[in-house]
Amino acid sequence: MSKKKVSKPMDDNPVWGAAEFARARPAEEVLPELFGKDVAEKIIRPRGRPKSSNPKTPLKIRIDPDVLLAYKSQGDGWQTRMNDALRDYAKSHGMM
């Protein structure tokens, strides 16, 4: 019976020193060299929805069931319609 030779495992995540950090380059520079410009742009591009210039504030609010049902029964966009109604009210009452 032969014994299998066990090799020393390679360290997949070595500790970086000052020399490694000095040689490091941003992904925007390295990826086009490795994969080409087209593939690198797909990898680097930001994901998800773009940031809004006027983000909304999440809020927990208690609404009577009949009012909520009235808005939801109008279909998709009920939160936007409710927001618009609150804005109109605030403007008409000098709050804005």
PyMOL commands that set and color helices and strands:
alter all, ss='L'
color gray80, all
select helices_A, chain A and resi 18-23+27-35+37-44+65-72+78-92
alter helices_A, ss='H'
color red, helices_A
deselect
rebuild
show_as cartoon
